[in-house]
Amino acid sequence: MFRTLMIWTTAELFPSMRAALSTILVCCIAYPAVIWALGQGLTPHTADGSLIYDKDGRTIGGERIAQAFTRPEYFWPRPSAADYNAAGAAGSNLSPANLRLRELAEQRIAAYTPASEETIPADLVTASGSGLDPHITREAALYQVPRVAKARGLDESELRAAVQQHANKTTGLLINVLLLNLELDAAVPE
Amino acid sequence: MSLVLSLSILGACVLLSWPLGRYLTAVMEPPKEAPGIQRLFETTIVRVTGSAAAAQQNWKSYAVSMLTFNGVMFGVSWLILTVQTWLPLNPDQMAALEPSLVFNTVASFTSNTNLQHYSGEASLSYFSQLFALMWLQFVSAATGLAALTALARGLSGRTMLGNFYRDVLRATFGILLPLCLVVATLLLIGGIPMTFKGAAVAHTLEGLEQTIARGPVAAFVAIKQLGTNGGGFFGPNSTHPMENPGFFTNVIECASILLIPMACVWMFGFMTRRVRHAAVVFAVMALMLAVNVGAALYLESAPTAALEGLPVAQQRGNLEGKELRFGTGAGPLWAALTTATSNGSVNSMHDSLNPLTGLVPMIGMWLNVIFGGVGVGMINMFLYIIAGVFICGMMVGRTPEYLTRKVETREMKLALLAILVHPLFILGGAAIFAATPWGAGTVNNPGPHGFSEILYEFSSASADNGSGFEGLGDNTVPWNTATGLVMLLSRFIPIILPLAIAGSLAAKKAAPENTGTLRTDTPLFGFVILGSVVFVGALLFLPVAVLGPIAEHLARGIR
């Protein structure tokens, strides 16, 4: 028994440990180091997480990360099951047939106080998978135009054009909520 | 639109899989006149592991080496996760993990499953992510490739199956590493972060504080996708905007799921010198994959049932649990691919898929042979081939043969045992947990969907897949222990038993093929294995499918 164990140790365990060590050195040190260096060289902004800074160099958010907006003068993002916690992202994991989803949707619709006959785009009442979806659809942004225009004292058609212009920077279909709000703030300094 | 895109991704993978299969074969079984660089590579590998890498092994000693190496993988990662508080690269000061969670996580990544009962950005240091989990993602996938290589050698009539240490290092350094370098670079270009800085604190426009987790994500995601691992850097996996920031990365990650599993089928064909046979197997798998993808795309275009009658414009289908930047069809496409191949990453929340769409990933995991995990998918299919050959032999009253060797009682016993482990764990586990507070007290949705959550969890563990209906509160001692054990057993039993079959077949005399031989390279044979897979799967799993997703679908209109 002891002899078998000794043989196994020299014939199997030691080679296994050597194989483990060599793969750790290459896959866990060399490989990430190369990719890190490439990232810092090729795409330093996104490699560090696509953060956005204000003019004083303070971090105000992530380009790709939704942040909470509740004030009327800002466009609002999709609902977040994680409450926009970017250090603990999560979806609702509710079944589409779960009536809890209906209750949540009713509350969310109420927050938008829609006029009768008006339908609200689905992305504004459903939570995204990560809870951090930075986008809303173009329709969802246009839907919010009257509220934002009123709060900011802007002309609705001008704001609508600004939204469309923002959408055209990418596929024409999606709006990055944080970037659009930043544009609005930049256009009308407080 | 999403159908066209899905078809182009699948088509590109099929085209790429052929040359990649040739490459895999050349690395795992170096040709006699190998180029100089490969000879250097081979000598280096032998030097790394010492004389152990030089010996030829029969199936038993190959299996012993595999288990020893996997034991070391398990031990090293266990140690790292347990002491992560005191290790470097921990900018966000992650604390020690609870022991049953450590067991589950280590079992999960050792077995190439990547079921995650933790959330990466909330629980793990960068050191743990890279040195424990990412390392296991490399070497567990390499273990699968080594096992398939050994099986193919056995089936081509050699009783000596090669050397495990050599094979696992060939697969790691020669196949996974170069592919990862390419894919990780593409992901960087697509905007995925790769930083060792800790989480950033942002001051939002409305004056709140928001902590934004980040990390060395690009390197991690490449091997996660390529090695059919699926364990995400962040909790919500590839739905997270840092793990999958856009359309381009989504396409790259999607294709990376399929590439190696597809190439494995060709490698099997090249190594056994039965390319036409491999083509038949490939076609059967591709057919099943196409059916799953089509079904998922169609079913998920239905709107969210719970919102019916509310003033909501739902023309984009069910958006709960989905990210807008990938487009509508990306979620169901990924769901079908990731479960066909035992990958287990997600780009939408499977728990929030429409009830019948949720059945598609379950079917992928129940069958577990639609390309399957790296290496092991083809090994699983081999078991069904043996079963199919046997049934056909019985029907015509001849001793069945596979690749000129007679399939007899011993091989059949082993094959059936390996096939039956899978339903035993899924059905047995789901039954126990559905009937007790262990499972029933942890579900996130009421009724049949709650049962689906339990069923999905065991299916995922047993198929070594790793995706989940993530609403399930699965970080409990019973869940961690049960799924941890299931993952380990359902990983190693279906690798070792096929190796035993190959060893036993290789020891037999080759019977010359004649007109009475069942040919394995015809469409007829394709129907035989398709039939074995579909009928066995349907007989085993239809009842639970009815109890879970189908019942929920039928009841969805009832308020």
Boltz contact constraints between the chains, C-beta under 6 A:
constraints:
  - contact:
      token1: [A, 12]
      token2: [B, 65]
      max_distance: 6.0
  - contact:
      token1: [A, 12]
      token2: [B, 68]
      max_distance: 6.0
  - contact:
      token1: [A, 15]
      token2: [B, 49]
      max_distance: 6.0
  - contact:
      token1: [A, 15]
      token2: [B, 50]
      max_distance: 6.0
  - contact:
      token1: [A, 15]
      token2: [B, 52]
      max_distance: 6.0
  - contact:
      token1: [A, 15]
      token2: [B, 165]
      max_distance: 6.0
  - contact:
      token1: [A, 16]
      token2: [B, 68]
      max_distance: 6.0
  - contact:
      token1: [A, 16]
      token2: [B, 69]
      max_distance: 6.0
  - contact:
      token1: [A, 16]
      token2: [B, 72]
      max_distance: 6.0
  - contact:
      token1: [A, 17]
      token2: [B, 72]
      max_distance: 6.0
  - contact:
      token1: [A, 18]
      token2: [B, 49]
      max_distance: 6.0
  - contact:
      token1: [A, 19]
      token2: [B, 49]
      max_distance: 6.0
  - contact:
      token1: [A, 19]
      token2: [B, 165]
      max_distance: 6.0
  - contact:
      token1: [A, 20]
      token2: [B, 72]
      max_distance: 6.0
  - contact:
      token1: [A, 22]
      token2: [B, 48]
      max_distance: 6.0
  - contact:
      token1: [A, 23]
      token2: [B, 139]
      max_distance: 6.0
  - contact:
      token1: [A, 23]
      token2: [B, 172]
      max_distance: 6.0
  - contact:
      token1: [A, 24]
      token2: [B, 135]
      max_distance: 6.0
  - contact:
      token1: [A, 27]
      token2: [B, 135]
      max_distance: 6.0
  - contact:
      token1: [A, 27]
      token2: [B, 138]
      max_distance: 6.0
  - contact:
      token1: [A, 28]
      token2: [B, 130]
      max_distance: 6.0
  - contact:
      token1: [A, 28]
      token2: [B, 131]
      max_distance: 6.0
  - contact:
      token1: [A, 28]
      token2: [B, 135]
      max_distance: 6.0
  - contact:
      token1: [A, 32]
      token2: [B, 130]
      max_distance: 6.0
  - contact:
      token1: [A, 32]
      token2: [B, 216]
      max_distance: 6.0
  - contact:
      token1: [A, 32]
      token2: [B, 219]
      max_distance: 6.0
  - contact:
      token1: [A, 35]
      token2: [B, 184]
      max_distance: 6.0
  - contact:
      token1: [A, 35]
      token2: [B, 194]
      max_distance: 6.0
  - contact:
      token1: [A, 35]
      token2: [B, 218]
      max_distance: 6.0
  - contact:
      token1: [A, 35]
      token2: [B, 219]
      max_distance: 6.0
  - contact:
      token1: [A, 36]
      token2: [B, 194]
      max_distance: 6.0
  - contact:
      token1: [A, 38]
      token2: [B, 185]
      max_distance: 6.0
  - contact:
      token1: [A, 38]
      token2: [B, 188]
      max_distance: 6.0
  - contact:
      token1: [A, 39]
      token2: [B, 188]
      max_distance: 6.0
  - contact:
      token1: [A, 39]
      token2: [B, 194]
      max_distance: 6.0
  - contact:
      token1: [A, 43]
      token2: [B, 188]
      max_distance: 6.0
  - contact:
      token1: [A, 46]
      token2: [B, 191]
      max_distance: 6.0
  - contact:
      token1: [A, 47]
      token2: [B, 193]
      max_distance: 6.0
  - contact:
      token1: [A, 47]
      token2: [B, 194]
      max_distance: 6.0
  - contact:
      token1: [A, 47]
      token2: [B, 195]
      max_distance: 6.0
  - contact:
      token1: [A, 48]
      token2: [B, 195]
      max_distance: 6.0
  - contact:
      token1: [A, 49]
      token2: [B, 193]
      max_distance: 6.0
  - contact:
      token1: [A, 49]
      token2: [B, 214]
      max_distance: 6.0
  - contact:
      token1: [A, 51]
      token2: [B, 200]
      max_distance: 6.0
  - contact:
      token1: [A, 59]
      token2: [B, 200]
      max_distance: 6.0
  - contact:
      token1: [A, 59]
      token2: [B, 202]
      max_distance: 6.0
  - contact:
      token1: [A, 60]
      token2: [B, 202]
      max_distance: 6.0
  - contact:
      token1: [A, 60]
      token2: [B, 203]
      max_distance: 6.0
  - contact:
      token1: [A, 61]
      token2: [B, 202]
      max_distance: 6.0
  - contact:
      token1: [A, 61]
      token2: [B, 204]
      max_distance: 6.0
  - contact:
      token1: [A, 62]
      token2: [B, 212]
      max_distance: 6.0
  - contact:
      token1: [A, 64]
      token2: [B, 241]
      max_distance: 6.0
  - contact:
      token1: [A, 64]
      token2: [B, 245]
      max_distance: 6.0
  - contact:
      token1: [A, 65]
      token2: [B, 212]
      max_distance: 6.0
  - contact:
      token1: [A, 65]
      token2: [B, 241]
      max_distance: 6.0
  - contact:
      token1: [A, 67]
      token2: [B, 204]
      max_distance: 6.0
  - contact:
      token1: [A, 67]
      token2: [B, 210]
      max_distance: 6.0
  - contact:
      token1: [A, 71]
      token2: [B, 206]
      max_distance: 6.0
  - contact:
      token1: [A, 86]
      token2: [B, 210]
      max_distance: 6.0
  - contact:
      token1: [A, 86]
      token2: [B, 212]
      max_distance: 6.0
  - contact:
      token1: [A, 87]
      token2: [B, 121]
      max_distance: 6.0
  - contact:
      token1: [A, 87]
      token2: [B, 199]
      max_distance: 6.0
  - contact:
      token1: [A, 87]
      token2: [B, 211]
      max_distance: 6.0
  - contact:
      token1: [A, 87]
      token2: [B, 213]
      max_distance: 6.0
  - contact:
      token1: [A, 88]
      token2: [B, 122]
      max_distance: 6.0
  - contact:
      token1: [A, 89]
      token2: [B, 234]
      max_distance: 6.0
  - contact:
      token1: [A, 89]
      token2: [B, 235]
      max_distance: 6.0
  - contact:
      token1: [A, 89]
      token2: [B, 236]
      max_distance: 6.0
  - contact:
      token1: [A, 89]
      token2: [B, 240]
      max_distance: 6.0
  - contact:
      token1: [A, 91]
      token2: [B, 321]
      max_distance: 6.0
  - contact:
      token1: [A, 91]
      token2: [B, 349]
      max_distance: 6.0
  - contact:
      token1: [A, 93]
      token2: [B, 349]
      max_distance: 6.0
  - contact:
      token1: [A, 93]
      token2: [B, 351]
      max_distance: 6.0
  - contact:
      token1: [A, 93]
      token2: [B, 444]
      max_distance: 6.0
  - contact:
      token1: [A, 93]
      token2: [B, 470]
      max_distance: 6.0
  - contact:
      token1: [A, 93]
      token2: [B, 471]
      max_distance: 6.0
  - contact:
      token1: [A, 95]
      token2: [B, 445]
      max_distance: 6.0
  - contact:
      token1: [A, 95]
      token2: [B, 449]
      max_distance: 6.0
  - contact:
      token1: [A, 96]
      token2: [B, 304]
      max_distance: 6.0
  - contact:
      token1: [A, 96]
      token2: [B, 305]
      max_distance: 6.0
  - contact:
      token1: [A, 96]
      token2: [B, 306]
      max_distance: 6.0
  - contact:
      token1: [A, 96]
      token2: [B, 318]
      max_distance: 6.0
  - contact:
      token1: [A, 96]
      token2: [B, 320]
      max_distance: 6.0
  - contact:
      token1: [A, 96]
      token2: [B, 354]
      max_distance: 6.0
  - contact:
      token1: [A, 97]
      token2: [B, 305]
      max_distance: 6.0
  - contact:
      token1: [A, 97]
      token2: [B, 306]
      max_distance: 6.0
  - contact:
      token1: [A, 97]
      token2: [B, 355]
      max_distance: 6.0
  - contact:
      token1: [A, 97]
      token2: [B, 552]
      max_distance: 6.0
  - contact:
      token1: [A, 97]
      token2: [B, 556]
      max_distance: 6.0
  - contact:
      token1: [A, 98]
      token2: [B, 306]
      max_distance: 6.0
  - contact:
      token1: [A, 98]
      token2: [B, 445]
      max_distance: 6.0
  - contact:
      token1: [A, 99]
      token2: [B, 306]
      max_distance: 6.0
  - contact:
      token1: [A, 101]
      token2: [B, 306]
      max_distance: 6.0
  - contact:
      token1: [A, 102]
      token2: [B, 306]
      max_distance: 6.0
  - contact:
      token1: [A, 105]
      token2: [B, 307]
      max_distance: 6.0
  - contact:
      token1: [A, 105]
      token2: [B, 310]
      max_distance: 6.0
  - contact:
      token1: [A, 119]
      token2: [B, 311]
      max_distance: 6.0
  - contact:
      token1: [A, 119]
      token2: [B, 313]
      max_distance: 6.0
  - contact:
      token1: [A, 120]
      token2: [B, 312]
      max_distance: 6.0
  - contact:
      token1: [A, 121]
      token2: [B, 313]
      max_distance: 6.0
  - contact:
      token1: [A, 122]
      token2: [B, 312]
      max_distance: 6.0
  - contact:
      token1: [A, 122]
      token2: [B, 314]
      max_distance: 6.0
  - contact:
      token1: [A, 122]
      token2: [B, 319]
      max_distance: 6.0
  - contact:
      token1: [A, 123]
      token2: [B, 319]
      max_distance: 6.0
  - contact:
      token1: [A, 125]
      token2: [B, 312]
      max_distance: 6.0
  - contact:
      token1: [A, 126]
      token2: [B, 319]
      max_distance: 6.0
  - contact:
      token1: [A, 126]
      token2: [B, 320]
      max_distance: 6.0
  - contact:
      token1: [A, 128]
      token2: [B, 323]
      max_distance: 6.0
  - contact:
      token1: [A, 129]
      token2: [B, 236]
      max_distance: 6.0
  - contact:
      token1: [A, 129]
      token2: [B, 239]
      max_distance: 6.0
  - contact:
      token1: [A, 129]
      token2: [B, 321]
      max_distance: 6.0
  - contact:
      token1: [A, 129]
      token2: [B, 322]
      max_distance: 6.0
  - contact:
      token1: [A, 129]
      token2: [B, 323]
      max_distance: 6.0
  - contact:
      token1: [A, 129]
      token2: [B, 348]
      max_distance: 6.0
  - contact:
      token1: [A, 129]
      token2: [B, 349]
      max_distance: 6.0
  - contact:
      token1: [A, 130]
      token2: [B, 236]
      max_distance: 6.0
  - contact:
      token1: [A, 130]
      token2: [B, 239]
      max_distance: 6.0
  - contact:
      token1: [A, 130]
      token2: [B, 240]
      max_distance: 6.0
  - contact:
      token1: [A, 132]
      token2: [B, 241]
      max_distance: 6.0
  - contact:
      token1: [A, 133]
      token2: [B, 323]
      max_distance: 6.0
  - contact:
      token1: [A, 133]
      token2: [B, 324]
      max_distance: 6.0
  - contact:
      token1: [A, 134]
      token2: [B, 241]
      max_distance: 6.0
  - contact:
      token1: [A, 135]
      token2: [B, 324]
      max_distance: 6.0
  - contact:
      token1: [A, 135]
      token2: [B, 325]
      max_distance: 6.0
  - contact:
      token1: [A, 174]
      token2: [B, 324]
      max_distance: 6.0
